[in-house]
Amino acid sequence: MENDYVEISFLPRWGGKLFSARGKANGYDYFYRQAVIKPGLIGPLGV
């Protein structure tokens, strides 16, 4: 999604999570964005 001021990306396969938000006026990201998404297989005990 985008308009004249901001460009926002979502991840539909991951429940519609927000992936990135970048201002178009200055080109900066509003928060840190990972370049690679790796799903982790973590058990209930965190191991």
Contacts in CASP RR format, 6 or more apart in sequence:
PFRMAT RR
TARGET T0000
AUTHOR 0000-0000-0000
METHOD contacts of the structure
MODEL  1
MENDYVEISFLPRWGGKLFSARGKANGYDYFYRQAVIKPGLIGPLGV
1 7 0 8 1.000
1 8 0 8 1.000
1 9 0 8 1.000
1 10 0 8 1.000
2 8 0 8 1.000
2 24 0 8 1.000
4 24 0 8 1.000
5 23 0 8 1.000
5 24 0 8 1.000
5 25 0 8 1.000
6 21 0 8 1.000
6 22 0 8 1.000
6 23 0 8 1.000
6 24 0 8 1.000
7 20 0 8 1.000
7 21 0 8 1.000
7 22 0 8 1.000
7 23 0 8 1.000
7 24 0 8 1.000
8 18 0 8 1.000
8 20 0 8 1.000
8 21 0 8 1.000
8 22 0 8 1.000
9 18 0 8 1.000
9 19 0 8 1.000
9 20 0 8 1.000
9 21 0 8 1.000
10 16 0 8 1.000
10 17 0 8 1.000
10 18 0 8 1.000
10 19 0 8 1.000
11 17 0 8 1.000
11 18 0 8 1.000
11 19 0 8 1.000
11 37 0 8 1.000
14 37 0 8 1.000
19 33 0 8 1.000
20 29 0 8 1.000
20 33 0 8 1.000
21 29 0 8 1.000
21 30 0 8 1.000
21 31 0 8 1.000
22 28 0 8 1.000
22 29 0 8 1.000
22 30 0 8 1.000
23 29 0 8 1.000
23 30 0 8 1.000
END
